[in-house]
């Protein structure tokens, strides 16, 4: 488990295929997708911006399941890419042209 949680360190470890502790995966999900829904089960369900695509992670004796780590990573990558595209497609505000003084 990472002390002094740093989302970038956890993401790097996820990309490297390292074993990820469940609390760290949950924190990554909370960082990007908000609080989890938990209906008194062992599953934490995070809502994503895409209809019909919730993230479902489960604590497996303190560890995260590898396929769930891959699913979270794919969702984070998709979210970041969509945010980046939105930023790139925004047009900068047009500057008002002031009349030149003679």
N, C-alpha and C positions, 0 to 999 in steps of 0.2 A: 504494500500500500504506500502511496506517495504521501509524504508528510508535507504540509503546506501546499495543498493541492494546486497543481499547475496543469491546466487543461492541455497545453501544448506538449508537455512531457508524456502525458497519458496517451494522447493521439499518436505521438511518435512511437511509443511502445506498442500501441495497437497495430500500427503499420508494419512494425518489425516482427509481428507474430508472437510477441511476448505474452506470457500468461498474465491476464488482467484480473485484479481483485474486483469482486462485484461492487463494493462501495465506490471504487474509482470509475467503473463503467456507468454506474448510476449518476455520479456527479457530472460526467461528460454529457449524459442525456439531459440532466436538469439544466446544464449550462446552455445547451442549444435548443431544447424543446420544452422547458418549463417543468413544473412539478408533475410527478407521476400520479396516475390513478392506481390505487391499490384496493381491491375489493376483498380485503382480509384473506388474500391468497399469497402464495410465494412469488407471484408474478408482479412486476411493476410495468405498467403500460404508459407509454409516453405518446402524446398526440403530436403528429407531424402536420405541416401545412398542407399535405396532400390528402385528399379524401381516400378513405379506405386503406391507409398505410400507417397504422400505429406501430410503434416499436414495443416489443414485448421482451423484457429481459427477466431472467430468473436467477436467483441466488443458488448456486450449486456448491454448498459447503464453503462459502466464502469466495469462491471463484466465479468467473463468468464463463459461460459456454462459448466456445470458439466461434460457432456459427452466428451467435447473437452479437459477438464483437464485430464480426464482418458486416452484419446487417446495420449496426449502429454506425460503423465507419462509412458505409455506402450512403446512409441517410445524411450524415454530417457533410460528406463531400458534395452531395446533391444540393443541400441547403446553402452551403458556402458558394457553390457555382451559381446558383440562382440569384443569390444576393449580389454577387459580383457582376452578373449580367445586368441586373437591374441598375446598378450604379453606373455601368458603362453606357447604358442606353439613355440615361437621363441627360437631357440637354442642359448645358449651363444657362443660367438666366441671361437674357439679352440685356446688354448695357444700354441705358438710355443715352442717346447722343445729345450732348449739350450744345447749344448754339455757340459757335466760336465768337469770341469778342474781337472786334476790330480795333 
